[in-house]
Amino acid sequence: MITMIPMATESNRFLTIALFLVIVALTLYITFWASRHTKNANDYYAGGRSFSGFQNGLAIGGDYMSAASFLGISGSIALYGYDGFLYSIGFLVAWLVALLLVAELLRNSGKYTMADQLAFRMRQTPVRAAAASSTIVVSIFYLLAQMVGAGSLVALLLSVDSPLLKNLVIVAVGILMIVYVTLGGMKGTTWVQIVKAVLLMVGTLLISVLVLAKFGFNLSTLLGAAAENTGKGEAFLQPGQLYGKTLIGKFDFLSLGLALVLGTAGLPHILIRFYTTPTAKAARKSVLWAIGLIGSFYLMTLVLGFGAAALLDTSPESAVAKSSGNLASPLLAQAVGGGDSIGGSVLLALIGAVAFATILAVVAGLTLTSASSVAHDLYANVIMKGRASEKSELFVVRIAAFVIGAVAIALAIPAQRLNIAFLVALAFAVAASANLPALIYNLFWRRFNTSGAVWSIYGGLIAAVGLVFFSPVVSGTSTSLIPSVNFAWFPLNNPGLVSIPIGFLCGFLGTILSKDRASQARFDELSVRALTGAGAEKASPH
């Protein structure tokens, strides 16, 4: 077994800091450049709808391949083998749902936010309020994962295991994302995501090649070495390390898979990316590019995860295990680069900087999504009833970005004990429970009405968040958010298996129990608009 690799030495710490500063400087430059080209609400919310299918595909990849993917999934594979890789499969297969059911239809029938599509044939106030609430909750869950990853990563690279430093890093990331969103809007965020996607793919490919080279480019040899080094043998390569040991474990796995596969099509920060393309064809093409990019990336996470299991110490007392797997990829980069040498330090710093760029890009997209929903849905259409000026709306969106950033910082600090891929899976469960039912019903069910939309969003949202609150995620175990108490009566870590059907059921019941038939009159118009794109950039007629 290869022992734990030392962290960066004093002599190489300067390199790490320098690369971090280069990444931050580059992203800030892009943001300031974009701020000079952001003239109106269309530029701020949708980037002027000026991005090609390829560019938007890169940006979607940059938005989707988050710290959860790069750090969390590879760490889960390193610790749990086959069961960890199931995250990769779920994240990838989910794109087929997004491509076939949502991408093109949503882009054609909305304007800036998910609520635009729902409000087209529903009453504005209740639907937009519900959609904004769901968007903020999903984004906060996702933001927690990225900021927890940032704290762990920087603490590793600077060789400091201080809780204070991790907290300061989380605060710094929060401040940066507020700057990106308030200044750059969608244009700045998109270009940051494109740059980050290229850096992430290059960095991941480099480490994957170096890992495979150590095993003669033979994947079977790599898997065998991982099984032997972990001390778990063939069991490491078979189901049961994380899920399936008990009946509850089997249901937990099913719940996770359902949340991952259905969640992508309901993620607000992914949905608004479809509005940045000039045509529906470009939106569809951007998803195809994203699938190719993301598919290649997740294949490489297999190499990273099993490479970490083969080359690092993953025992319960190791740094990999204590970080819930979040440090597996950076430490693997150091290992294949030569350990505590110049080569190892360079690769550690490089991968750390790429991961940090990943975090910055994703938190900017998430914050922009939440702030846009607050300003465009709540302020402009619910509070001001469509009478808000564009200037005042853009002012509110910047204030909202600041507030959401502050909330994310406050919640991320106590969430540092959790694996970030796991945190993202919770966001997927909430998105699949609250957003997806309303979107699917609205697009394909003529009778669906305002009551159904509100019931499905709030029902799925309350069910998902409520079940998480009363699950082992929050209390009852040593890795819970509040380990000192136990009020967990819901046994599953992921609520998707229960909360997703509740979301669909609430939407159905809310519709059939309501006498509201006004929304049916606009169903044909919405269908034509969704299929053809006619009037895609126009505001809701209400």
N, C-alpha and C positions, 0 to 999 in steps of 0.2 A: 504493500500500500504506500502510495506517495503521501508524505506528510503535508500538513498545512503549509502553504507557501507564505512567506513573510509579506507583509504589506510594503507599500512604497517606502524607500529609505529617505533619509533627510536630503541626500545628495540629488535624488531624482524627483523630489517633491516639486521643485521649481518647474520641471517639465510638465507635470500634471496641472499645476496652476496655470501655466502659460497656455496649454491647450484649451482649458476651460475658458480662459479669458478670450481666446481667439473665437471660440464658438459663440460666446455671449456677444462679442463685438460684431461678428458677422450677422447674427440675428437682429441685433439692435439697428444695424445699418439698414437691413432690409425693411425693418419696421418704419424707420424715419423716411426712407425712400417712398414707401407705400403711403405714408401719411400725406405726402405732397401730391399724390395722385388720387386721393380719396376726397371727392368733391361733394357727393350727395349720398342719400340713403341707399341707393342702388349700389354704389361703390362700396359703402361700408358693410352692408348686409350680404351682398352677393358678388362682390368683387367686380361689379360692372358686367357680370355675365360674360367675361372676356377670356375664360380659360378653356383651352382645347380639351378634347377627350383624354389625350395622353397626359397633359399637365394635371388635369383634375384627377386622373387615375393615380398619378404619383402622389398628389396631395391626399387622396383618400387613403392610400397606402401609408403615408406619413402620419395620418390621423389615427389609423387603425392599429398599426404596428407600434403599440405603445410600450411603455416601460414594463407593463404586465407581460407583454409578449417576449421582449428581449431579456428581461431579468426574471420575471415570475415563472414563465412556462419552462424555460431552460432549468431553473432551479427546482421546479416540481418534478421534472424528468430526472434530474440528478438525485433527488431524494427518494422518489417513488417509482422510477422506471416507467413501465408500460402505462400505469394509471396517470402519470404526469403528462404523457404524450396525448392523452385523450383531450386535454385542453386545446392542443393544436388542431386536432381533427374538428372539434366543435367550432372553433373560431373560423376555420376555413370553409366548412360545409355551409355555415350560416350565410355566406355570400350568395349562394344559389337562391336562397329565399329572397334576399334583398334584390337580386337581379331579376328574378322571374315575377315577383309580386309587387315590388315597391318602386324601384329606381326611376324608371321612365314615367310611370303614371304619376308619381309624386311631383317630379320636376315639371310636368305639364300642367298640373292642377293647383299648384301653390305659387307663392311669390317669394317670401323670405324665410318663413318658419313653418314647422309642422302644422301649427294651428291655422295657417292660411288655408290649407287644404281642407281641414275639417269645417272651418267657418264658412266655406263657400256655399254650403246648402243648409247650415245650421244657424241658430241664434248666436250672435257674436259673443255676448258677455259671458254666459256660463261656459261655453266651449273653450274660449281663449283662456279664461281663468284656470280651467282644469288642465289644459295642455301646458300652460306656463308652469303650473305647480309640478307636474310630472317631469318636465324638462329640467327644472332646477334640481329636483331630487336625484334624477339619474346622473346629471352632470356632477353633482357633489360627490356621489359615490365614486365616480370615475376619477374625479380630481384627487380624492384621498389616495387612491392607488399610486398615481403619478408622484405625488409629493412625498409619500412614504418612501418610494423608490429613490427619490432625490436625496433624502436625508441619509439613507443607508449607503448610497453610492459615494457621496462626497466624504462621509466619515471614513470609508475604506481607503479612498485615494489619498486622503490627507493623513492617514494613519492615526486618527484620533477616534476613540470610542466614547466620546463625551456626549451624553444626552443633550447638553446645552448646545453643542455644535450642530447636532442633527436638527434641533429645533430652529437654530438660526438659519440653516440651509433651507428648511421648509419655508421660513419667512421670506428669505431672499428669492426663492422660486415664485412665491406668491406675488411679490412686488414686481418681478420681471414680467409675469404673465399679465398683470394689470397694465403695465406699460405697453406691452405688445397690443393688447386689445383696445385700449383707449386711443392709441395713436394710429396703429396700422389697419384696424378693421379686418375685413375678410381678405383684402388684397395682401396685406402684410402677413397675415396668418397663413394664407395659402402658400406664399413663396417660402416662408419658414418651413412649412411642412414638406414642400418639394425638396428643398436643400437637405432637410433631415432624412427624407426617404432615401436619397442617393447615398448619403454618408452611412446610414444604417445598413443598407444592402452591401456596400463595399466592405465595411467593417466586419459584418457577419460572414460574408464570403471568405474574407481573409482568414479569420479564425477557424472556420470550417475546413478550409484547405489545409491549414497547419495541423489541425487535429487529425484529419484523415491521413495526412502524410506520416504521422507517428505510428499508424497502424496499416501502412502499406496500401492505403486507399481501399481497404477491405472493411466494409461495414459490419460483416459478421464477426471479424476479429475485434472490432471496436465494441460491439455488444457483449461479446464474451469477456473482454477485459473489464467492462463495466460491471457485469454480473459478479465476476470474481473479486474485484476490488471492494465492492460494497459488502462482501461477505454473505450476500443473500442468495447467490447462485442463480439457478434457472428461475426461481420465484421472482426475481427482479424484473425479468422479461415477460412476466405473465400478469394477468389481472389479479388484484387482491392486496397490493401493498397499501393502497390508500382507500379504495372502495371495494365493496363486495365481501368483506370479512364477515359481516353480519347482514341480517335482513335490512336493517336501517341503512347500512353502508350501500347496499344495492339500490335502495330507493334514492339515496343521496346522489349516487352516480347518475341515475336516470333523471333526477331533477336538474343536476348540473348540465347534462347533455341537452335537455329540452331548453333550458335557459340560454345556452350558448348558441344553439341552432336558430332559435327564433328571436333572440335578443337584438342581433345586428340590424334587422329590418325595422327596429323601433328606437334605435339610438339617435337622439336628436342631433348630436354633433356630426353624425354620418349623414343623416337625412338632409341637413342644410347644404351639404356639399353638392348635392344634385342641382341646386339652384344657381351654381356659379358657371354653368355651361351655357353657351348661346342657343343650343338646340337639344331636342330630346335624343336625337341620334348621338350627339356628343356625350350626353349623360349615360346612355347605354354603353357607349364605347369606353367611357371612363371606368365603368364597373368591370368590364372585361380586362382592361389594363390592370386594374386593382387586383382582380382575382389572380392573374398571372404573377404579379409582384408579390402578393401576400402568400400565394401557394409556394413559391420558391423560398420565401423567408421561413415559413413554418417547416419546410423540409430541413432547412438548415438548423432550426431549433432542436431537431432530433439529434443532429451531430453535436451541437453545443451541450445539450443535456446529458447525453450518454458519454460524451467526452469528459465532462466534469465528473461524472460518476467513476470513470476509469482512471482519471489522473489526479483527482483531489481527494482529500479526506472529507467524507460526508457523514461521519459518525455523529451521534447525538451531541457531542461536545465540540464539534468543529465549528468554524466561522460560517460555513455554508449552512449548516443545520440551524445554528442560532439566529441566522438572518432569515429563516424560513425559506431558504433557497435563493433569496434575492441577490446574493453576491456570487453565485456560481459562475456566471458568464465573465465578469471582470477577473475573477481569480483564475479561471481557465485561460484567459488571454495572457495573464502573467506566466502561467505554467508553460504554455506552448512557446512563449517568447524567450524562455531560458530562466525562469524563476526570478530570483532577486539579483538581476543583472540589468545592464543597460537595455538589452532587447526586451526583457520581461517588463521592465518599467515603462518602456515606450509603448508596448502593446496595451498594458494596463491603463496607461494614461489615455491612449487613443480610444479604446473601447469605452472607458469611463466618460470621455468627452462626447462620444457619439451617443451614449445612453443619456447623457445630460441634455444633448440637443433633442433627443427623442422626447424627453419629459417636457422641455420647454415648448416644443411644437404642439404636443397633445394638450397641455394645460391651456395654451392660448386658444385652441379650437373649442375646448369645453367651456371656457369662460366666455368666449364670444357668443356661443350658442345660448348660454343661460342669460347673459345680459341682453341679447337680441330679443329673447322671448319676453323678458321683463319690460323692455322699452316698447317693442312693436306690438306685443299682444296685450299686456296688462295696461301700460300707460296710454299708448296711442289709441287702442281700440276699445278697451274696457272702461278706463277712467275718463279719457277725453272723448270717447264715442266717435273716433275718426276725425276729430277737429284739431288734433295736435299738429303744430308746424313741424316741418322736417328738422329745423334747427333745434327745437326743444326736444324732439325725439332722440336726436343724436347726443344731446346733452345728458338725457336720462340714461342712455345705454352706457355711457362712460361712468356715471355714478353707480349704476348697477354692477358694472365690472369690478369696481372697487369694493363694493359690499360683498359680492360673491367671493372675491379673492380673500377677503378677511375671514369669512365663514369657513372657507376651505382650509385656511391656515389653522384656525382654531380647532377644527375637527381632525386634521391630519396628525397633529402632535400626539394625541392619545392612541392613534390607530397604528402605531409603528410596529406592533408585535405581529401583525397579520401579513400573510403572503399577499403580494400585490395582484397576482393573477386571480387569487381567490376574491379579493375586493372587487375586481372588475367583473367577475362572474356574478356578483350580487347586483351590480349595475345592469348587467344584461338581463337578469331576472326581473328587475323592476321595469325595464324598457319593454320586455316581452309581455309583461302582465298588464301594464297601463297603456302603452302607446300602440302596440301592434293590433290589439283587438279593434280599437277605434278606427285605425287606418284601414284595416281589411274590410270591416263592415261598411265603412263609408264609401269605399271604392266599388264594392261588389253587391251590396244589399240595398235595394231600392227603399224598403220600408224604414231603414235605419234613420233615427231622428236625434234631436238635441238631447233628450233624456237618455237615450241609449249611449250617446257619446260621453255624456257626463258620468253616467253610472259606470261605464266600462273603464274610464280613466281613473276615477276616484276609487272604484272598487278594486281594480288591479293594484293601484298604488298603495292603498291602505292595507290590502292583504299582504303584498310583498314586504313592505316596510314593517308591518306589524309582526309578521312571522319571523323576520330577521331579528327583531328586537327581543322576541321570546325564544330565540334559538341559542345554541352554544356559541354562536359568533359573539354575542354580547355578554353572556354570563355563564358561569358554571364550570369552566375549564381553566387551566393555567394559561392558555393562549387567548382567552376571551378578552374583549375590550375592558370588561370589569371583572377581573378574576376573583375578587374577594367576596362576591355574592353569587347566588344561584336562583334565578327566577326563570330558567329555561324549561318550558314545557313542550315546545315544538322540537322534535328530535333531529330534523334535517338542517344541515348547514346552508343549503341553498333552497329557497322557497318555491322555485319555479314550478315544480310538479303540482303544487296546490294552487299557487297564486295565479298562474297563467290561465288555467281553466276557469278560475273565479272571475278574471277579467273578461273573458269571452261570455261567461254566463251572465254577468252583470249587464253587459252591453245588450244581450238578448232580452233579458227581463225588463230592463229600462225601456226598451223599444216597444215591446208588445203590451206593456202595462200602461203606456202613454197613449193618449188619443191624438197626439200631435201628428198631423199628416203633411204639414207645410213643406217639410224637407223633400218629400217625394217629387214635388214639382220641378225641383232643380236637379234630380238625379240624371236625367238624360243629358242635360247640358254639361254636368260634371263628367259624365262618361265620354262625351265627345271631346271635351277639353283634355281629359286624361289621355285619350288615345291619339289625338292629333296635335295637341299643343296650342290650339287656337286660344288666344287671349291669356297665355301662360303668365305674362308679366303684369297683368292687370290686377288691381286690388279686388277683394271680394265685393260683390255688388250690393251688399247690405248697407 
